[in-house]
Amino acid sequence: MEERAERLALYIIENRTTVRAAAQKFGISKSTVHKDISERLPLFNRALYLEVKEVLEVNKAQRHIRGGIATRKKYRGG
């Protein structure tokens, strides 16, 4: 589990991706990604946790924008 948490964190940092995209890439649930990143990772790699937390905070701040874009695409058919 520790190895998976580190791989998830590195993937999110390197690709500046969302939890949803990471979950899809690794074939696991979003809940598992959240648990690995927020609960397991800080216990054994605090520095990596702080890096991935920054990316996730940016994603959280931008999610309303991505949601609006997705809705626009849905209704415009593109």
Protein Blocks (a to p, Z undefined) as FASTA:
>chain_A
ZZmmmmmmmmmmmnopafklmmmmnopafklmmmmmmmmmmmmommlmmmmmmmmmmmmm
mmmmmmmmmmmmmmnoZZ
